[in-house]
Amino acid sequence: MPQITRAVGIIIPSERQLLPTEKLFYQFIRDFFAVLDQFQN
């Protein structure tokens, strides 16, 4: 199985509120990589 390294960096601007769609997207990315990490361990 190929080794997948986490090469996704997300910059979240702190000076403004995130839109609901942006929050969903960031949450999805975090969950996605959490699942990937589980499969690798």
N, CA, C and O atoms as a Tripos MOL2 file, in Angstrom:
@<TRIPOS>MOLECULE
protein
  164   163    41     0     0
PROTEIN
NO_CHARGES

@<TRIPOS>ATOM
      1 N           0.8470   -1.1880    0.0000 N.3       1 MET1
      2 CA          0.0000    0.0000    0.0000 C.3       1 MET1
      3 C           0.8860    1.2420    0.0000 C.2       1 MET1
      4 O           1.8070    1.3480    0.8100 O.2       1 MET1
      5 N           0.6130    2.1730   -0.8980 N.am      2 PRO2
      6 CA          1.4630    3.3740   -0.9540 C.3       2 PRO2
      7 C           1.3000    4.2270    0.2990 C.2       2 PRO2
      8 O           0.2270    4.3000    0.8990 O.2       2 PRO2
      9 N           2.3750    4.8500    0.6590 N.am      3 GLN3
     10 CA          2.3550    5.7160    1.8370 C.3       3 GLN3
     11 C           1.8580    7.1000    1.4190 C.2       3 GLN3
     12 O           2.4150    7.7250    0.5170 O.2       3 GLN3
     13 N           0.8170    7.5620    2.0790 N.am      4 ILE4
     14 CA          0.2560    8.8690    1.7460 C.3       4 ILE4
     15 C           0.6800    9.8580    2.8130 C.2       4 ILE4
     16 O           0.4460    9.6540    4.0040 O.2       4 ILE4
     17 N           1.3070   10.9320    2.3620 N.am      5 THR5
     18 CA          1.6860   11.9660    3.3200 C.3       5 THR5
     19 C           0.7370   13.1380    3.1770 C.2       5 THR5
     20 O           0.1950   13.4090    2.1050 O.2       5 THR5
     21 N           0.5610   13.8060    4.2630 N.am      6 ARG6
     22 CA         -0.4000   14.9070    4.2800 C.3       6 ARG6
     23 C           0.2750   16.1620    3.7400 C.2       6 ARG6
     24 O           1.1190   16.7620    4.4060 O.2       6 ARG6
     25 N          -0.1040   16.5470    2.5390 N.am      7 ALA7
     26 CA          0.5100   17.7130    1.9100 C.3       7 ALA7
     27 C          -0.5180   18.7990    1.6270 C.2       7 ALA7
     28 O          -0.3430   19.6190    0.7250 O.2       7 ALA7
     29 N          -1.5880   18.7920    2.4060 N.am      8 VAL8
     30 CA         -2.6270   19.7930    2.1940 C.3       8 VAL8
     31 C          -2.5380   20.8190    3.3080 C.2       8 VAL8
     32 O          -2.6810   20.4900    4.4860 O.2       8 VAL8
     33 N          -2.3010   22.0540    2.9280 N.am      9 GLY9
     34 CA         -2.2840   23.1370    3.9120 C.3       9 GLY9
     35 C          -3.4480   24.0670    3.6380 C.2       9 GLY9
     36 O          -3.6300   24.5290    2.5120 O.2       9 GLY9
     37 N          -4.2230   24.3390    4.6510 N.am     10 ILE10
     38 CA         -5.3670   25.2270    4.4770 C.3      10 ILE10
     39 C          -5.1510   26.4580    5.3370 C.2      10 ILE10
     40 O          -4.9410   26.3680    6.5460 O.2      10 ILE10
     41 N          -5.2090   27.6020    4.6900 N.am     11 ILE11
     42 CA         -5.0540   28.8580    5.4180 C.3      11 ILE11
     43 C          -6.4440   29.4140    5.6870 C.2      11 ILE11
     44 O          -7.2010   29.7080    4.7620 O.2      11 ILE11
     45 N          -6.7630   29.5510    6.9560 N.am     12 ILE12
     46 CA         -8.0730   30.0720    7.3290 C.3      12 ILE12
     47 C          -7.8900   31.5050    7.8200 C.2      12 ILE12
     48 O          -7.2530   31.7340    8.8490 O.2      12 ILE12
     49 N          -8.4470   32.4670    7.0890 N.am     13 PRO13
     50 CA         -8.2860   33.8550    7.5280 C.3      13 PRO13
     51 C          -8.9520   34.0950    8.8720 C.2      13 PRO13
     52 O         -10.0880   33.6770    9.0950 O.2      13 PRO13
     53 N          -8.2480   34.7620    9.7560 N.am     14 SER14
     54 CA         -8.7770   34.9540   11.1050 C.3      14 SER14
     55 C          -9.5470   36.2590   11.2390 C.2      14 SER14
     56 O         -10.2280   36.4790   12.2410 O.2      14 SER14
     57 N          -9.4460   37.1270   10.2370 N.am     15 GLU15
     58 CA        -10.0770   38.4330   10.3810 C.3      15 GLU15
     59 C         -11.5400   38.4490    9.9530 C.2      15 GLU15
     60 O         -12.2120   39.4720   10.0900 O.2      15 GLU15
     61 N         -12.0400   37.3300    9.4380 N.am     16 ARG16
     62 CA        -13.4530   37.3020    9.0520 C.3      16 ARG16
     63 C         -14.0700   35.9650    9.4240 C.2      16 ARG16
     64 O         -13.3720   34.9660    9.5950 O.2      16 ARG16
     65 N         -15.3810   35.9650    9.5450 N.am     17 GLN17
     66 CA        -16.0990   34.7270    9.8410 C.3      17 GLN17
     67 C         -16.1390   33.8600    8.5870 C.2      17 GLN17
     68 O         -16.2260   34.3640    7.4680 O.2      17 GLN17
     69 N         -16.0740   32.5610    8.7960 N.am     18 LEU18
     70 CA        -16.1920   31.6430    7.6690 C.3      18 LEU18
     71 C         -17.6540   31.5000    7.2760 C.2      18 LEU18
     72 O         -18.5530   31.5360    8.1160 O.2      18 LEU18
     73 N         -17.8600   31.3380    5.9900 N.am     19 LEU19
     74 CA        -19.2080   31.0330    5.5190 C.3      19 LEU19
     75 C         -19.5560   29.6070    5.9330 C.2      19 LEU19
     76 O         -18.6620   28.7860    6.1370 O.2      19 LEU19
     77 N         -20.8500   29.3060    6.0590 N.am     20 PRO20
     78 CA        -21.2400   27.9290    6.4250 C.3      20 PRO20
     79 C         -20.6690   26.8880    5.4690 C.2      20 PRO20
     80 O         -20.2780   25.8010    5.8950 O.2      20 PRO20
     81 N         -20.6200   27.2160    4.1810 N.am     21 THR21
     82 CA        -20.0700   26.2540    3.2200 C.3      21 THR21
     83 C         -18.5760   26.0610    3.4400 C.2      21 THR21
     84 O         -18.0590   24.9570    3.2700 O.2      21 THR21
     85 N         -17.8850   27.1250    3.8150 N.am     22 GLU22
     86 CA        -16.4540   27.0000    4.0940 C.3      22 GLU22
     87 C         -16.2200   26.1400    5.3330 C.2      22 GLU22
     88 O         -15.3080   25.3150    5.3590 O.2      22 GLU22
     89 N         -17.0390   26.3350    6.3490 N.am     23 LYS23
     90 CA        -16.9020   25.5250    7.5620 C.3      23 LYS23
     91 C         -17.0960   24.0530    7.2400 C.2      23 LYS23
     92 O         -16.3520   23.2000    7.7250 O.2      23 LYS23
     93 N         -18.1000   23.7580    6.4200 N.am     24 LEU24
     94 CA        -18.3430   22.3670    6.0310 C.3      24 LEU24
     95 C         -17.1460   21.8060    5.2850 C.2      24 LEU24
     96 O         -16.7330   20.6710    5.5230 O.2      24 LEU24
     97 N         -16.5900   22.6040    4.3800 N.am     25 PHE25
     98 CA        -15.4540   22.1510    3.5880 C.3      25 PHE25
     99 C         -14.2490   21.8540    4.4790 C.2      25 PHE25
    100 O         -13.6160   20.8080    4.3320 O.2      25 PHE25
    101 N         -13.9260   22.7610    5.3980 N.am     26 TYR26
    102 CA        -12.7860   22.5390    6.2810 C.3      26 TYR26
    103 C         -13.0080   21.3260    7.1740 C.2      26 TYR26
    104 O         -12.0840   20.5540    7.4290 O.2      26 TYR26
    105 N         -14.2400   21.1650    7.6460 N.am     27 GLN27
    106 CA        -14.5470   20.0060    8.4890 C.3      27 GLN27
    107 C         -14.3810   18.7130    7.6890 C.2      27 GLN27
    108 O         -13.8540   17.7210    8.1930 O.2      27 GLN27
    109 N         -14.8390   18.7400    6.4350 N.am     28 PHE28
    110 CA        -14.6990   17.5720    5.5720 C.3      28 PHE28
    111 C         -13.2300   17.2140    5.3770 C.2      28 PHE28
    112 O         -12.8580   16.0440    5.4640 O.2      28 PHE28
    113 N         -12.3980   18.2120    5.1150 N.am     29 ILE29
    114 CA        -10.9720   17.9600    4.9020 C.3      29 ILE29
    115 C         -10.3420   17.3430    6.1490 C.2      29 ILE29
    116 O          -9.5800   16.3800    6.0530 O.2      29 ILE29
    117 N         -10.6620   17.9010    7.3240 N.am     30 ARG30
    118 CA        -10.1050   17.3470    8.5650 C.3      30 ARG30
    119 C         -10.5510   15.9060    8.7690 C.2      30 ARG30
    120 O          -9.7420   15.0430    9.1090 O.2      30 ARG30
    121 N         -11.8370   15.6480    8.5610 N.am     31 ASP31
    122 CA        -12.3510   14.2870    8.7550 C.3      31 ASP31
    123 C         -11.7410   13.3220    7.7480 C.2      31 ASP31
    124 O         -11.4070   12.1880    8.0890 O.2      31 ASP31
    125 N         -11.5970   13.7740    6.5120 N.am     32 PHE32
    126 CA        -11.0460   12.9410    5.4530 C.3      32 PHE32
    127 C          -9.6340   12.4780    5.8120 C.2      32 PHE32
    128 O          -9.3080   11.2990    5.6790 O.2      32 PHE32
    129 N          -8.8050   13.4110    6.2670 N.am     33 PHE33
    130 CA         -7.4400   13.0320    6.6020 C.3      33 PHE33
    131 C          -7.3760   12.2290    7.8910 C.2      33 PHE33
    132 O          -6.4680   11.4180    8.0680 O.2      33 PHE33
    133 N          -8.3260   12.4420    8.7910 N.am     34 ALA34
    134 CA         -8.3710   11.6220   10.0020 C.3      34 ALA34
    135 C          -8.6500   10.1710    9.6260 C.2      34 ALA34
    136 O          -8.0600    9.2560   10.2000 O.2      34 ALA34
    137 N          -9.5370    9.9590    8.6760 N.am     35 VAL35
    138 CA         -9.8460    8.5960    8.2170 C.3      35 VAL35
    139 C          -8.6300    7.9950    7.5200 C.2      35 VAL35
    140 O          -8.3040    6.8270    7.7360 O.2      35 VAL35
    141 N          -7.9630    8.7830    6.6900 N.am     36 LEU36
    142 CA         -6.7530    8.2820    6.0260 C.3      36 LEU36
    143 C          -5.7110    7.8590    7.0520 C.2      36 LEU36
    144 O          -5.0770    6.8150    6.9060 O.2      36 LEU36
    145 N          -5.5370    8.6670    8.0870 N.am     37 ASP37
    146 CA         -4.5560    8.3280    9.1260 C.3      37 ASP37
    147 C          -4.9170    7.0150    9.8100 C.2      37 ASP37
    148 O          -4.0310    6.2250   10.1360 O.2      37 ASP37
    149 N          -6.1960    6.7770   10.0270 N.am     38 GLN38
    150 CA         -6.6190    5.5290   10.6640 C.3      38 GLN38
    151 C          -6.2480    4.3270    9.8060 C.2      38 GLN38
    152 O          -5.8240    3.2970   10.3300 O.2      38 GLN38
    153 N          -6.4050    4.4520    8.4930 N.am     39 PHE39
    154 CA         -6.0880    3.3300    7.6160 C.3      39 PHE39
    155 C          -4.5900    3.0670    7.5580 C.2      39 PHE39
    156 O          -4.1690    1.9460    7.2690 O.2      39 PHE39
    157 N          -3.7910    4.0740    7.8250 N.am     40 GLN40
    158 CA         -2.3450    3.8860    7.7430 C.3      40 GLN40
    159 C          -1.7690    3.3270    9.0320 C.2      40 GLN40
    160 O          -0.6530    2.8080    9.0350 O.2      40 GLN40
    161 N          -2.5030    3.4240   10.1150 N.am     41 ASN41
    162 CA         -1.9750    2.9420   11.3990 C.3      41 ASN41
    163 C          -2.5330    1.5930   11.7690 C.2      41 ASN41
    164 O          -2.1880    1.0490   12.8180 O.2      41 ASN41
@<TRIPOS>BOND
     1     1     2 1
     2     2     3 1
     3     3     4 2
     4     3     5 am
     5     5     6 1
     6     6     7 1
     7     7     8 2
     8     7     9 am
     9     9    10 1
    10    10    11 1
    11    11    12 2
    12    11    13 am
    13    13    14 1
    14    14    15 1
    15    15    16 2
    16    15    17 am
    17    17    18 1
    18    18    19 1
    19    19    20 2
    20    19    21 am
    21    21    22 1
    22    22    23 1
    23    23    24 2
    24    23    25 am
    25    25    26 1
    26    26    27 1
    27    27    28 2
    28    27    29 am
    29    29    30 1
    30    30    31 1
    31    31    32 2
    32    31    33 am
    33    33    34 1
    34    34    35 1
    35    35    36 2
    36    35    37 am
    37    37    38 1
    38    38    39 1
    39    39    40 2
    40    39    41 am
    41    41    42 1
    42    42    43 1
    43    43    44 2
    44    43    45 am
    45    45    46 1
    46    46    47 1
    47    47    48 2
    48    47    49 am
    49    49    50 1
    50    50    51 1
    51    51    52 2
    52    51    53 am
    53    53    54 1
    54    54    55 1
    55    55    56 2
    56    55    57 am
    57    57    58 1
    58    58    59 1
    59    59    60 2
    60    59    61 am
    61    61    62 1
    62    62    63 1
    63    63    64 2
    64    63    65 am
    65    65    66 1
    66    66    67 1
    67    67    68 2
    68    67    69 am
    69    69    70 1
    70    70    71 1
    71    71    72 2
    72    71    73 am
    73    73    74 1
    74    74    75 1
    75    75    76 2
    76    75    77 am
    77    77    78 1
    78    78    79 1
    79    79    80 2
    80    79    81 am
    81    81    82 1
    82    82    83 1
    83    83    84 2
    84    83    85 am
    85    85    86 1
    86    86    87 1
    87    87    88 2
    88    87    89 am
    89    89    90 1
    90    90    91 1
    91    91    92 2
    92    91    93 am
    93    93    94 1
    94    94    95 1
    95    95    96 2
    96    95    97 am
    97    97    98 1
    98    98    99 1
    99    99   100 2
   100    99   101 am
   101   101   102 1
   102   102   103 1
   103   103   104 2
   104   103   105 am
   105   105   106 1
   106   106   107 1
   107   107   108 2
   108   107   109 am
   109   109   110 1
   110   110   111 1
   111   111   112 2
   112   111   113 am
   113   113   114 1
   114   114   115 1
   115   115   116 2
   116   115   117 am
   117   117   118 1
   118   118   119 1
   119   119   120 2
   120   119   121 am
   121   121   122 1
   122   122   123 1
   123   123   124 2
   124   123   125 am
   125   125   126 1
   126   126   127 1
   127   127   128 2
   128   127   129 am
   129   129   130 1
   130   130   131 1
   131   131   132 2
   132   131   133 am
   133   133   134 1
   134   134   135 1
   135   135   136 2
   136   135   137 am
   137   137   138 1
   138   138   139 1
   139   139   140 2
   140   139   141 am
   141   141   142 1
   142   142   143 1
   143   143   144 2
   144   143   145 am
   145   145   146 1
   146   146   147 1
   147   147   148 2
   148   147   149 am
   149   149   150 1
   150   150   151 1
   151   151   152 2
   152   151   153 am
   153   153   154 1
   154   154   155 1
   155   155   156 2
   156   155   157 am
   157   157   158 1
   158   158   159 1
   159   159   160 2
   160   159   161 am
   161   161   162 1
   162   162   163 1
   163   163   164 2
@<TRIPOS>SUBSTRUCTURE
     1 MET1         2 RESIDUE 1 A MET
     2 PRO2         6 RESIDUE 1 A PRO
     3 GLN3        10 RESIDUE 1 A GLN
     4 ILE4        14 RESIDUE 1 A ILE
     5 THR5        18 RESIDUE 1 A THR
     6 ARG6        22 RESIDUE 1 A ARG
     7 ALA7        26 RESIDUE 1 A ALA
     8 VAL8        30 RESIDUE 1 A VAL
     9 GLY9        34 RESIDUE 1 A GLY
    10 ILE10       38 RESIDUE 1 A ILE
    11 ILE11       42 RESIDUE 1 A ILE
    12 ILE12       46 RESIDUE 1 A ILE
    13 PRO13       50 RESIDUE 1 A PRO
    14 SER14       54 RESIDUE 1 A SER
    15 GLU15       58 RESIDUE 1 A GLU
    16 ARG16       62 RESIDUE 1 A ARG
    17 GLN17       66 RESIDUE 1 A GLN
    18 LEU18       70 RESIDUE 1 A LEU
    19 LEU19       74 RESIDUE 1 A LEU
    20 PRO20       78 RESIDUE 1 A PRO
    21 THR21       82 RESIDUE 1 A THR
    22 GLU22       86 RESIDUE 1 A GLU
    23 LYS23       90 RESIDUE 1 A LYS
    24 LEU24       94 RESIDUE 1 A LEU
    25 PHE25       98 RESIDUE 1 A PHE
    26 TYR26      102 RESIDUE 1 A TYR
    27 GLN27      106 RESIDUE 1 A GLN
    28 PHE28      110 RESIDUE 1 A PHE
    29 ILE29      114 RESIDUE 1 A ILE
    30 ARG30      118 RESIDUE 1 A ARG
    31 ASP31      122 RESIDUE 1 A ASP
    32 PHE32      126 RESIDUE 1 A PHE
    33 PHE33      130 RESIDUE 1 A PHE
    34 ALA34      134 RESIDUE 1 A ALA
    35 VAL35      138 RESIDUE 1 A VAL
    36 LEU36      142 RESIDUE 1 A LEU
    37 ASP37      146 RESIDUE 1 A ASP
    38 GLN38      150 RESIDUE 1 A GLN
    39 PHE39      154 RESIDUE 1 A PHE
    40 GLN40      158 RESIDUE 1 A GLN
    41 ASN41      162 RESIDUE 1 A ASN
